[in-house]
């Protein structure tokens, strides 16, 4: 089994991207985007998590089975989020008791 050696410049580029995205998240947090603050923050967090998984966890260079397992985990997460969001969005008809 051969191992893939990642050049240092890729690690430095990913590290720089993560630092820039962290600074962007911090900067965006001080802006009032209304309900979009959470959407933008989660979008940036998704990009950062993808970079970490692909390069630092070596998923990009892993065997196909590892990539399928990661994709399956993300698919399962999407199912759970969709079910939770579906439940949350349909609760508008419940009366609020005080």
Secondary structure, 3 states (H helix, E strand, C coil): CCCCCCCHHHHHHHHHHHHHHHHHHHHHHCCCCCCHHHHHHHHHHHHHHHHHHHHHCCCCCCCHHHHHHHHHHHHHHHHHHHHHHHHHHHHHHCCCCC
